[in-house]
């Protein structure tokens, strides 16, 4: 006798419905992690001169009074580079009552022709609006210079509420204006000029950066301008300041001219009193090597005082932290 077959519930069409499996528990929602709060949308790309305005301390050391006057140093250093290269014989510094500072020279003038890499922009606009743009990365245009990285005048432009540049080249005068580093129009040709060449920069520091009470100190600018003339005997520096700014200030005239053919020797002679010298003479000299760029210049005097001082410079720029040139003394 055959045995009845057992029904296979899985394959039997007439079998009852299979029991539903027990529902699985839903996974708990994933907790937010630190990575979820940091995405590509959080990555900022600062372009043009915006990095300077966001972090001015990286470029001029801060936003205090010292940093404010560093703007002047950046501008006059460019004029001094023209003088050191033999292309400028005078520099003018003028401080007005409205807070604007003007630095002029009779050098070659900033180039105004279209830049090869940016043909729609003048070289002037590229220099004023682009970090690391300039003619001092090699020794073709300047054998020696205070500037090395091409950030000086563009930083001044970025940190000024208004900056105007006039350039006289080939008996033609050009002008361009900027506000907080942004061009306020194209380069303008103002026509023919005679007996004038060089660059004139007029600017006012931005109070949004330096504070509502930020203003240049006449006595500080006066001292800085005079020191530049000491450092290079081949240049005359003319000083002008609105008399209104000099009320209550002693030792700073409304107009003056600095010219020290003796250079560092004149500087040291003015800095020390003759009655304290061990020897009446100030020893000075200049030395360079054939085929090498630049030279070394020095002035030395011995005083009876226990405390002396040493000041060092490179291409007319102060080096307060010293260096090999100072260590060699």
One Martini backbone bead per residue (centre of mass of N, CA, C, O) as a GRO file, in nm:
protein
  329
    1UNK     BB    1   0.098   0.036   0.022
    2UNK     BB    2   0.059   0.357  -0.024
    3UNK     BB    3   0.174   0.663   0.071
    4UNK     BB    4   0.095   0.967   0.154
    5UNK     BB    5   0.162   1.273   0.054
    6UNK     BB    6   0.326   1.546   0.148
    7UNK     BB    7   0.272   1.866   0.189
    8UNK     BB    8   0.402   2.155   0.024
    9UNK     BB    9   0.366   2.473   0.110
   10UNK     BB   10   0.564   2.613  -0.096
   11UNK     BB   11   0.427   2.442  -0.368
   12UNK     BB   12   0.129   2.446  -0.290
   13UNK     BB   13  -0.152   2.585  -0.429
   14UNK     BB   14  -0.362   2.476  -0.183
   15UNK     BB   15  -0.235   2.618   0.025
   16UNK     BB   16  -0.198   2.811   0.266
   17UNK     BB   17  -0.103   3.084   0.390
   18UNK     BB   18   0.166   3.214   0.488
   19UNK     BB   19   0.331   3.324   0.738
   20UNK     BB   20   0.417   3.617   0.860
   21UNK     BB   21   0.674   3.784   0.921
   22UNK     BB   22   0.834   3.947   1.141
   23UNK     BB   23   0.891   4.255   1.197
   24UNK     BB   24   1.140   4.473   1.155
   25UNK     BB   25   1.338   4.687   1.296
   26UNK     BB   26   1.407   5.006   1.281
   27UNK     BB   27   1.649   5.211   1.223
   28UNK     BB   28   1.817   5.436   1.369
   29UNK     BB   29   1.898   5.740   1.338
   30UNK     BB   30   2.167   5.914   1.239
   31UNK     BB   31   2.397   6.077   1.384
   32UNK     BB   32   2.539   6.363   1.390
   33UNK     BB   33   2.836   6.488   1.260
   34UNK     BB   34   3.108   6.683   1.210
   35UNK     BB   35   3.113   6.641   0.898
   36UNK     BB   36   2.822   6.760   0.838
   37UNK     BB   37   2.938   7.069   0.914
   38UNK     BB   38   3.159   7.004   0.667
   39UNK     BB   39   3.159   7.138   0.350
   40UNK     BB   40   3.195   7.267   0.040
   41UNK     BB   41   3.021   7.523   0.121
   42UNK     BB   42   3.258   7.619   0.338
   43UNK     BB   43   3.438   7.700   0.099
   44UNK     BB   44   3.651   7.964   0.048
   45UNK     BB   45   3.722   8.210  -0.218
   46UNK     BB   46   3.968   8.442  -0.238
   47UNK     BB   47   3.983   8.735  -0.431
   48UNK     BB   48   4.219   8.933  -0.504
   49UNK     BB   49   4.205   9.166  -0.220
   50UNK     BB   50   4.039   9.021   0.008
   51UNK     BB   51   4.262   8.898   0.195
   52UNK     BB   52   4.357   9.173   0.305
   53UNK     BB   53   4.087   9.262   0.440
   54UNK     BB   54   4.056   9.008   0.624
   55UNK     BB   55   4.403   8.991   0.671
   56UNK     BB   56   4.610   9.244   0.738
   57UNK     BB   57   4.829   9.117   0.932
   58UNK     BB   58   4.979   8.952   0.700
   59UNK     BB   59   5.091   9.241   0.559
   60UNK     BB   60   5.114   9.479   0.822
   61UNK     BB   61   5.074   9.352   1.134
   62UNK     BB   62   4.784   9.502   1.135
   63UNK     BB   63   4.572   9.798   1.282
   64UNK     BB   64   4.759   9.994   1.388
   65UNK     BB   65   4.972  10.255   1.384
   66UNK     BB   66   5.204  10.101   1.257
   67UNK     BB   67   5.043   9.984   1.018
   68UNK     BB   68   4.949  10.248   0.898
   69UNK     BB   69   5.252  10.353   0.837
   70UNK     BB   70   5.322  10.119   0.642
   71UNK     BB   71   5.188  10.236   0.394
   72UNK     BB   72   5.398  10.455   0.346
   73UNK     BB   73   5.643  10.270   0.315
   74UNK     BB   74   5.548  10.124   0.058
   75UNK     BB   75   5.541  10.376  -0.127
   76UNK     BB   76   5.828  10.503  -0.080
   77UNK     BB   77   5.989  10.250  -0.163
   78UNK     BB   78   5.929  10.272  -0.465
   79UNK     BB   79   6.071  10.545  -0.501
   80UNK     BB   80   6.348  10.450  -0.394
   81UNK     BB   81   6.398  10.241  -0.615
   82UNK     BB   82   6.421  10.454  -0.839
   83UNK     BB   83   6.663  10.600  -0.713
   84UNK     BB   84   6.862  10.359  -0.690
   85UNK     BB   85   6.838  10.314  -1.016
   86UNK     BB   86   6.859  10.627  -1.139
   87UNK     BB   87   6.544  10.760  -1.204
   88UNK     BB   88   6.547  10.936  -0.933
   89UNK     BB   89   6.580  11.263  -0.741
   90UNK     BB   90   6.278  11.293  -0.624
   91UNK     BB   91   6.058  11.335  -0.332
   92UNK     BB   92   5.712  11.367  -0.234
   93UNK     BB   93   5.552  11.472   0.078
   94UNK     BB   94   5.190  11.491   0.155
   95UNK     BB   95   4.983  11.631   0.416
   96UNK     BB   96   4.646  11.652   0.475
   97UNK     BB   97   4.364  11.750   0.653
   98UNK     BB   98   4.182  11.504   0.519
   99UNK     BB   99   4.410  11.247   0.531
  100UNK     BB  100   4.576  11.273   0.286
  101UNK     BB  101   4.837  11.099   0.105
  102UNK     BB  102   5.130  11.208  -0.083
  103UNK     BB  103   5.334  11.040  -0.339
  104UNK     BB  104   5.618  11.156  -0.524
  105UNK     BB  105   5.792  11.121  -0.846
  106UNK     BB  106   6.072  11.121  -1.112
  107UNK     BB  107   6.038  10.868  -1.256
  108UNK     BB  108   5.918  10.641  -1.495
  109UNK     BB  109   5.670  10.508  -1.422
  110UNK     BB  110   5.404  10.330  -1.443
  111UNK     BB  111   5.294  10.115  -1.644
  112UNK     BB  112   5.015  10.143  -1.910
  113UNK     BB  113   5.021   9.910  -2.072
  114UNK     BB  114   4.933   9.623  -2.175
  115UNK     BB  115   4.916   9.315  -2.048
  116UNK     BB  116   5.012   9.013  -2.167
  117UNK     BB  117   4.818   8.836  -1.972
  118UNK     BB  118   4.616   9.112  -1.960
  119UNK     BB  119   4.505   9.281  -2.232
  120UNK     BB  120   4.249   9.441  -2.081
  121UNK     BB  121   4.488   9.547  -1.901
  122UNK     BB  122   4.676   9.741  -1.733
  123UNK     BB  123   4.961   9.743  -1.560
  124UNK     BB  124   4.853   9.923  -1.338
  125UNK     BB  125   4.609   9.748  -1.255
  126UNK     BB  126   4.767   9.493  -1.189
  127UNK     BB  127   4.945   9.614  -0.965
  128UNK     BB  128   4.700   9.730  -0.783
  129UNK     BB  129   4.510   9.433  -0.795
  130UNK     BB  130   4.771   9.233  -0.759
  131UNK     BB  131   4.919   8.990  -0.619
  132UNK     BB  132   5.230   8.940  -0.716
  133UNK     BB  133   5.294   9.224  -0.875
  134UNK     BB  134   5.596   9.297  -1.065
  135UNK     BB  135   5.956   9.418  -1.126
  136UNK     BB  136   6.127   9.234  -0.866
  137UNK     BB  137   6.203   8.920  -0.929
  138UNK     BB  138   6.436   9.042  -1.077
  139UNK     BB  139   6.730   9.222  -1.240
  140UNK     BB  140   6.626   9.389  -1.494
  141UNK     BB  141   6.498   9.658  -1.357
  142UNK     BB  142   6.614   9.583  -1.059
  143UNK     BB  143   6.897   9.533  -0.888
  144UNK     BB  144   6.762   9.681  -0.644
  145UNK     BB  145   6.522   9.625  -0.366
  146UNK     BB  146   6.267   9.635  -0.129
  147UNK     BB  147   6.106   9.467  -0.310
  148UNK     BB  148   5.990   9.104  -0.363
  149UNK     BB  149   5.650   9.020  -0.387
  150UNK     BB  150   5.427   9.223  -0.500
  151UNK     BB  151   5.238   9.368  -0.235
  152UNK     BB  152   5.247   9.663  -0.148
  153UNK     BB  153   5.050   9.860  -0.321
  154UNK     BB  154   4.806   9.663  -0.317
  155UNK     BB  155   4.761   9.683  -0.012
  156UNK     BB  156   4.707   9.983   0.001
  157UNK     BB  157   4.463   9.972  -0.184
  158UNK     BB  158   4.286   9.776  -0.009
  159UNK     BB  159   4.324   9.987   0.263
  160UNK     BB  160   4.169  10.207   0.092
  161UNK     BB  161   3.907  10.414   0.031
  162UNK     BB  162   4.114  10.592  -0.148
  163UNK     BB  163   4.288  10.575  -0.473
  164UNK     BB  164   4.532  10.765  -0.660
  165UNK     BB  165   4.676  10.761  -0.996
  166UNK     BB  166   4.963  10.916  -1.141
  167UNK     BB  167   5.104  10.913  -1.481
  168UNK     BB  168   5.420  11.008  -1.633
  169UNK     BB  169   5.462  10.935  -1.987
  170UNK     BB  170   5.580  11.060  -2.260
  171UNK     BB  171   5.414  11.334  -2.210
  172UNK     BB  172   5.187  11.165  -2.050
  173UNK     BB  173   4.872  11.164  -1.875
  174UNK     BB  174   4.755  10.949  -1.608
  175UNK     BB  175   4.446  10.799  -1.461
  176UNK     BB  176   4.348  10.623  -1.146
  177UNK     BB  177   4.082  10.473  -0.953
  178UNK     BB  178   4.018  10.359  -0.607
  179UNK     BB  179   3.808  10.134  -0.393
  180UNK     BB  180   3.911   9.902  -0.197
  181UNK     BB  181   4.061   9.785  -0.476
  182UNK     BB  182   3.847   9.907  -0.677
  183UNK     BB  183   3.778  10.005  -0.973
  184UNK     BB  184   3.653  10.343  -1.096
  185UNK     BB  185   3.764  10.267  -1.375
  186UNK     BB  186   3.947  10.355  -1.622
  187UNK     BB  187   4.205  10.450  -1.782
  188UNK     BB  188   4.310  10.793  -1.808
  189UNK     BB  189   4.361  11.035  -2.055
  190UNK     BB  190   4.487  11.375  -1.992
  191UNK     BB  191   4.734  11.428  -2.167
  192UNK     BB  192   4.958  11.663  -2.204
  193UNK     BB  193   5.297  11.694  -2.070
  194UNK     BB  194   5.547  11.902  -1.917
  195UNK     BB  195   5.803  11.850  -1.711
  196UNK     BB  196   5.692  11.543  -1.656
  197UNK     BB  197   5.744  11.261  -1.431
  198UNK     BB  198   5.598  10.973  -1.300
  199UNK     BB  199   5.460  10.914  -0.964
  200UNK     BB  200   5.125  10.950  -0.811
  201UNK     BB  201   5.008  10.893  -0.471
  202UNK     BB  202   4.671  10.898  -0.341
  203UNK     BB  203   4.565  10.842   0.006
  204UNK     BB  204   4.320  10.670   0.232
  205UNK     BB  205   4.256  10.520   0.502
  206UNK     BB  206   4.050  10.273   0.621
  207UNK     BB  207   3.822  10.283   0.883
  208UNK     BB  208   3.723   9.983   0.869
  209UNK     BB  209   4.019   9.889   0.955
  210UNK     BB  210   4.153  10.133   1.162
  211UNK     BB  211   3.936  10.325   1.237
  212UNK     BB  212   3.782  10.629   1.301
  213UNK     BB  213   4.074  10.761   1.427
  214UNK     BB  214   4.245  10.730   1.191
  215UNK     BB  215   4.583  10.875   1.159
  216UNK     BB  216   4.833  11.051   1.065
  217UNK     BB  217   5.159  11.126   1.189
  218UNK     BB  218   5.365  11.378   1.130
  219UNK     BB  219   5.619  11.296   1.301
  220UNK     BB  220   5.645  11.013   1.172
  221UNK     BB  221   5.668  11.089   0.874
  222UNK     BB  222   5.908  11.279   0.900
  223UNK     BB  223   6.110  11.066   1.003
  224UNK     BB  224   6.084  10.866   0.768
  225UNK     BB  225   6.169  11.057   0.538
  226UNK     BB  226   6.448  11.136   0.651
  227UNK     BB  227   6.571  10.848   0.664
  228UNK     BB  228   6.572  10.799   0.358
  229UNK     BB  229   6.778  11.024   0.289
  230UNK     BB  230   7.014  10.901   0.451
  231UNK     BB  231   7.023  10.616   0.286
  232UNK     BB  232   7.029  10.823   0.022
  233UNK     BB  233   7.227  11.070  -0.124
  234UNK     BB  234   7.068  11.084  -0.427
  235UNK     BB  235   6.820  11.219  -0.267
  236UNK     BB  236   6.527  11.421  -0.257
  237UNK     BB  237   6.309  11.526   0.016
  238UNK     BB  238   5.984  11.653   0.027
  239UNK     BB  239   5.803  11.843   0.274
  240UNK     BB  240   5.443  11.839   0.355
  241UNK     BB  241   5.212  12.024   0.580
  242UNK     BB  242   4.943  12.099   0.734
  243UNK     BB  243   4.923  12.334   0.982
  244UNK     BB  244   4.675  12.213   1.137
  245UNK     BB  245   4.844  11.940   1.216
  246UNK     BB  246   5.078  12.118   1.398
  247UNK     BB  247   4.930  12.171   1.646
  248UNK     BB  248   5.135  12.110   1.926
  249UNK     BB  249   5.389  12.055   1.740
  250UNK     BB  250   5.727  11.978   1.764
  251UNK     BB  251   5.977  11.968   1.503
  252UNK     BB  252   5.753  12.024   1.264
  253UNK     BB  253   5.733  12.135   0.962
  254UNK     BB  254   5.555  12.232   0.682
  255UNK     BB  255   5.847  12.262   0.545
  256UNK     BB  256   6.092  12.052   0.366
  257UNK     BB  257   6.440  11.935   0.302
  258UNK     BB  258   6.611  11.633   0.208
  259UNK     BB  259   6.983  11.621   0.203
  260UNK     BB  260   7.245  11.354   0.217
  261UNK     BB  261   7.542  11.295   0.075
  262UNK     BB  262   7.672  11.122   0.326
  263UNK     BB  263   7.455  10.960   0.451
  264UNK     BB  264   7.539  10.764   0.711
  265UNK     BB  265   7.731  10.974   0.824
  266UNK     BB  266   7.514  11.188   0.873
  267UNK     BB  267   7.331  11.018   1.049
  268UNK     BB  268   7.532  10.961   1.283
  269UNK     BB  269   7.608  11.258   1.342
  270UNK     BB  270   7.302  11.329   1.429
  271UNK     BB  271   7.265  11.093   1.661
  272UNK     BB  272   7.523  11.214   1.796
  273UNK     BB  273   7.741  11.343   2.027
  274UNK     BB  274   8.047  11.486   2.006
  275UNK     BB  275   8.125  11.477   2.325
  276UNK     BB  276   8.108  11.136   2.319
  277UNK     BB  277   8.353  11.093   2.152
  278UNK     BB  278   8.652  10.931   2.114
  279UNK     BB  279   8.635  11.012   1.810
  280UNK     BB  280   8.567  11.267   1.583
  281UNK     BB  281   8.523  11.048   1.377
  282UNK     BB  282   8.343  10.903   1.109
  283UNK     BB  283   8.326  10.584   0.993
  284UNK     BB  284   8.325  10.507   0.639
  285UNK     BB  285   8.172  10.291   0.375
  286UNK     BB  286   8.215  10.102   0.057
  287UNK     BB  287   8.122   9.770  -0.076
  288UNK     BB  288   8.206   9.553  -0.359
  289UNK     BB  289   8.159   9.313  -0.613
  290UNK     BB  290   8.242   9.183  -0.893
  291UNK     BB  291   7.933   9.088  -1.040
  292UNK     BB  292   7.767   9.203  -0.813
  293UNK     BB  293   7.492   9.291  -0.636
  294UNK     BB  294   7.557   9.559  -0.499
  295UNK     BB  295   7.622   9.681  -0.156
  296UNK     BB  296   7.819   9.789   0.124
  297UNK     BB  297   7.723  10.005   0.396
  298UNK     BB  298   7.894  10.221   0.644
  299UNK     BB  299   7.883  10.340   0.998
  300UNK     BB  300   8.126  10.443   1.257
  301UNK     BB  301   8.121  10.492   1.621
  302UNK     BB  302   8.277  10.602   1.927
  303UNK     BB  303   8.176  10.596   2.263
  304UNK     BB  304   8.175  10.664   2.613
  305UNK     BB  305   7.934  10.518   2.631
  306UNK     BB  306   7.796  10.217   2.718
  307UNK     BB  307   7.562  10.286   2.529
  308UNK     BB  308   7.459  10.171   2.228
  309UNK     BB  309   7.396  10.138   1.868
  310UNK     BB  310   7.200   9.958   1.608
  311UNK     BB  311   7.141  10.001   1.255
  312UNK     BB  312   6.954   9.836   0.995
  313UNK     BB  313   6.965   9.783   0.629
  314UNK     BB  314   6.771   9.703   0.321
  315UNK     BB  315   6.719   9.892   0.073
  316UNK     BB  316   6.605  10.114   0.297
  317UNK     BB  317   6.506   9.885   0.490
  318UNK     BB  318   6.427   9.800   0.786
  319UNK     BB  319   6.606   9.561   1.029
  320UNK     BB  320   6.516   9.483   1.346
  321UNK     BB  321   6.609   9.158   1.334
  322UNK     BB  322   6.833   9.158   1.147
  323UNK     BB  323   7.130   8.971   1.034
  324UNK     BB  324   7.409   8.912   0.855
  325UNK     BB  325   7.482   9.216   0.832
  326UNK     BB  326   7.486   9.248   1.150
  327UNK     BB  327   7.663   9.008   1.245
  328UNK     BB  328   7.930   9.116   1.098
  329UNK     BB  329   7.978   9.347   1.325
   0.00000   0.00000   0.00000
